[in-house]
């Protein structure tokens, strides 16, 4: 929110810095954001911002960087920080009052657990470690099963495959020779 106030203050000061004042009746640049929607939750580390602007060829800045403008359409790719992000968008054109807007997106950095049922224990542990998670073994067999030679397989995980978990979380891997 502070960033939006800073943007508005910058725009206000820019208008006062020796440039002739534009009367309030001067038309404003038309700025419309089309994607992504405000408040979207994304898992990617970047987001593509798109919209329209009028008049054609107006200068558009997204998160402090010039956007690509083609006629009345603009696009920009913005890197996202984990958690909430506020992305400011401004547009200006000679002889018009500037326009500003902002959108909020949330970068969700949780990790989706794969389904590991049927994997060998060592393969399941390697896969979880590769995702930045901490596998914890839970045996689901008895002492007789442990005496019989053979590979130990994954019977399931807690939480279950498909669940989103925080990075570096512990995942219980339930293993046995016979699920």
C-alpha positions as CSV (number, residue, x, y, z in Angstrom):
1,X,0.0,0.0,0.0
2,X,2.9,2.3,0.8
3,X,4.1,1.8,-2.7
4,X,0.9,3.1,-4.2
5,X,1.0,6.2,-2.0
6,X,4.6,6.7,-3.1
7,X,3.6,6.4,-6.8
8,X,0.8,8.9,-6.3
9,X,3.1,11.3,-4.6
10,X,5.7,10.9,-7.4
11,X,3.0,11.6,-10.0
12,X,1.8,14.6,-8.1
13,X,5.4,16.0,-7.8
14,X,6.2,15.3,-11.4
15,X,3.3,17.5,-12.4
16,X,4.6,20.4,-10.3
17,X,8.3,20.3,-11.4
18,X,8.3,23.3,-13.6
19,X,5.9,21.9,-16.2
20,X,2.9,24.0,-17.1
21,X,-0.1,22.8,-15.1
22,X,-2.7,20.8,-17.1
23,X,-6.2,21.9,-16.5
24,X,-8.5,19.3,-14.8
25,X,-10.5,19.3,-18.0
26,X,-7.6,17.8,-20.0
27,X,-8.6,14.3,-20.8
28,X,-6.9,11.5,-18.8
29,X,-5.1,8.6,-20.5
30,X,-7.4,5.6,-20.5
31,X,-5.7,2.6,-18.7
32,X,-7.4,-0.8,-18.4
33,X,-5.8,-3.9,-16.9
34,X,-7.0,-7.2,-18.4
35,X,-4.8,-9.9,-16.8
36,X,-4.2,-11.3,-14.4
37,X,-7.2,-10.5,-12.3
38,X,-6.7,-8.5,-9.1
39,X,-6.0,-10.8,-6.1
40,X,-5.0,-13.8,-8.1
41,X,-2.9,-16.5,-6.4
42,X,-0.1,-17.8,-8.6
43,X,2.6,-20.5,-8.2
44,X,5.0,-19.1,-10.9
45,X,7.9,-16.8,-10.1
46,X,6.8,-14.3,-12.7
47,X,3.4,-12.9,-13.9
48,X,2.4,-11.5,-17.3
49,X,0.6,-8.2,-17.0
50,X,-1.6,-7.2,-20.0
51,X,-4.1,-4.4,-20.7
52,X,-5.1,-1.6,-23.0
53,X,-4.3,2.1,-23.2
54,X,-5.6,5.0,-25.1
55,X,-4.5,7.0,-27.0
56,X,-2.5,4.5,-29.0
57,X,1.2,4.5,-28.3
58,X,0.9,6.0,-24.8
59,X,3.9,5.2,-22.6
60,X,3.2,2.4,-20.0
61,X,5.3,1.6,-17.0
62,X,4.7,-1.6,-15.0
63,X,6.5,-2.1,-11.7
64,X,8.9,0.7,-12.6
65,X,9.9,-0.7,-16.0
66,X,8.7,0.2,-19.5
67,X,6.1,-2.1,-20.9
68,X,5.9,-3.3,-24.5
69,X,3.2,-1.2,-26.2
70,X,1.7,-2.2,-29.5
71,X,-1.0,0.3,-30.6
72,X,-3.5,0.3,-27.7
73,X,-2.3,-3.0,-26.1
74,X,0.5,-3.4,-23.6
75,X,2.3,-6.3,-21.9
76,X,5.0,-6.8,-19.3
77,X,6.5,-9.7,-17.4
78,X,7.1,-8.9,-13.7
79,X,9.1,-11.1,-11.2
80,X,7.2,-12.0,-8.0
81,X,8.4,-12.3,-4.4
82,X,6.9,-15.0,-2.2
83,X,3.6,-13.9,-0.7
84,X,1.7,-10.7,-1.5
85,X,2.9,-8.4,-4.4
86,X,1.5,-5.0,-5.4
87,X,2.2,-4.1,-9.0
88,X,1.9,-0.5,-10.0
89,X,0.9,0.4,-13.6
90,X,1.1,3.9,-15.0
91,X,0.4,5.4,-18.4
92,X,1.2,8.8,-19.9
93,X,0.8,10.6,-23.2
94,X,1.6,14.2,-24.2
95,X,-1.3,16.6,-23.7
96,X,-3.1,14.2,-21.3
97,X,-3.3,13.6,-17.6
98,X,-1.5,10.4,-16.6
99,X,-3.4,7.4,-15.3
100,X,-2.3,4.9,-12.6
101,X,-3.7,1.6,-11.4
102,X,-2.4,-1.3,-9.3
103,X,-3.1,-4.9,-8.9
104,X,-2.3,-7.4,-6.2
105,X,-1.2,-11.0,-6.8
106,X,0.0,-13.6,-4.3
107,X,2.8,-15.9,-5.1
108,X,2.1,-19.3,-3.5
109,X,5.4,-21.1,-2.9
110,X,4.0,-24.2,-1.4
111,X,5.2,-27.5,-2.8
112,X,2.7,-30.1,-4.3
113,X,3.4,-33.6,-2.9
114,X,3.7,-36.2,-5.6
115,X,1.9,-39.5,-5.3
116,X,4.6,-41.9,-4.2
117,X,2.6,-45.1,-3.6
118,X,4.4,-48.0,-5.2
119,X,7.8,-46.4,-5.3
120,X,10.8,-48.0,-3.7
121,X,11.7,-46.3,-0.4
122,X,15.0,-44.8,-1.6
123,X,13.4,-43.4,-4.8
124,X,10.6,-41.8,-2.8
125,X,13.1,-40.2,-0.4
126,X,15.2,-38.9,-3.3
127,X,12.2,-37.4,-5.0
128,X,11.0,-35.6,-1.8
129,X,14.5,-34.3,-1.1
130,X,14.7,-33.0,-4.7
131,X,11.5,-31.0,-3.9
132,X,13.2,-29.5,-0.8
133,X,11.1,-31.6,1.6
134,X,12.3,-33.7,4.6
135,X,11.1,-37.4,4.3
136,X,10.5,-39.3,7.6
137,X,10.2,-43.0,7.5
138,X,7.3,-44.8,9.2
139,X,7.4,-48.6,9.1
140,X,4.0,-50.3,8.6
141,X,5.1,-53.9,8.9
142,X,6.1,-56.3,11.6
143,X,9.4,-57.8,12.7
144,X,8.9,-61.0,10.7
145,X,8.5,-58.9,7.5
146,X,11.8,-57.2,8.3
147,X,13.6,-60.6,8.3
148,X,12.4,-61.6,4.8
149,X,14.6,-60.2,2.1
150,X,13.1,-57.9,-0.5
151,X,12.6,-54.3,-1.4
152,X,10.6,-52.0,0.9
153,X,7.9,-50.0,-1.0
154,X,5.9,-46.9,-0.2
155,X,2.3,-47.6,0.9
156,X,1.5,-43.9,1.2
157,X,2.4,-40.5,2.6
158,X,1.1,-38.2,5.3
159,X,0.0,-35.8,4.0
160,X,-1.3,-37.5,1.0
161,X,0.0,-37.0,-2.6
162,X,-1.5,-33.9,-4.3
163,X,-1.5,-31.9,-1.0
164,X,0.3,-28.5,-1.0
165,X,2.9,-28.1,1.8
166,X,5.3,-25.4,2.9
167,X,8.9,-25.7,1.6
168,X,11.2,-27.8,3.9
169,X,8.2,-29.5,5.5
170,X,8.5,-33.0,6.9
171,X,6.6,-35.7,5.0
172,X,5.9,-39.0,6.6
173,X,6.6,-41.9,4.2
174,X,4.7,-45.0,5.2
175,X,6.8,-48.1,4.0
176,X,6.4,-51.8,4.1
177,X,7.3,-54.9,2.1
178,X,3.7,-55.6,1.4
179,X,1.1,-52.8,1.4
